[in-house]
């Protein structure tokens, strides 16, 4: 079986990735990529007919509460205690002048 990656393809990928490879690095990377692709070819031969597909990591569920507005908040008490306010907004000294 011929490998789907050759030296020309590797040079093209290196150019796209904007990396410079010397001859020794090219040979090593070419061998590594060929082994990786051979592994994928081996995986293609496996029978997965009875295997259910996974989606999103299994049966995880959200353990946090639903986000809902609280009814009896004491927000007004904080505004009333602030020294300088206008309507429902707190007035603070300017940060930038």
Secondary structure, 3 states (H helix, E strand, C coil): CCCCCCHHHHHHHHHHHCCCCCHHHHHHHHHHHHHHHHHHHHHHCCCCCCCCCCCCCCCCCCCCCCCCCCCCCCHHHHHHHCCCEECCEECCCCCCC
